[in-house]
């Protein structure tokens, strides 16, 4: 049997762990929105200079690589994707708004595989609601989920999902190479330095609780 104090401690720690996950997700969600805004603006500039043809993109890719050698998001291929992203979003404000909620790779998958804007928005919204990873989204598109669920008017359990910050989508977003490269963060930073800082806060909480609680140790040295 667990004592009341041990149960209380476990509940407190669990709440803090949930807050850590929620905060991590919010940080990367905001970073993702800013990344997409940047890509939209770059795509707009590329489109406005389309008269230069591929030469403009090629030279832009070289200049950006020289200026930002540690960022992989400015390849010729991705710059062309930015142009496509701008063009498609400029046709539909709803597409642009919905796209800002999901990772870049998810967006390009939807824009590449689906032409109808209504379906695009639907897949973007369902990706967010259900926390679909890239692979799950690809499967849902390939299996024509929209046609089966919406056009077929079949019941679904879309809203019986985990909180967003615990979903596969959140994990994808926090490991997104475009975000990590742009911010200069590394995966080991996310898994060690950030959590180490949170552990220090846990220690402070336990000290404030007074007698009956103790902090044994953690994995970081």
ABEGO torsion letter per residue (X at the ends): XBBAAAAAAAAAAAAAAAAAAAAAAAAAAAAAAAAAAAAAAAAAAAAAAAAAEAAAAAAAAAAAAAABAABAAABAAAAAAAAAAAAAAAABAAAAAAAAABBAAAAAAAAAABABAAAAAAAAAAAAAAGBBAAAAAAAAAAGAAAAAAAAGBBBAAABBBBAAABAAAAAAAABAAAAAAAGBBAAAAAAAAAAAAAAAAAAAAAAAEBGBBBAEBABX
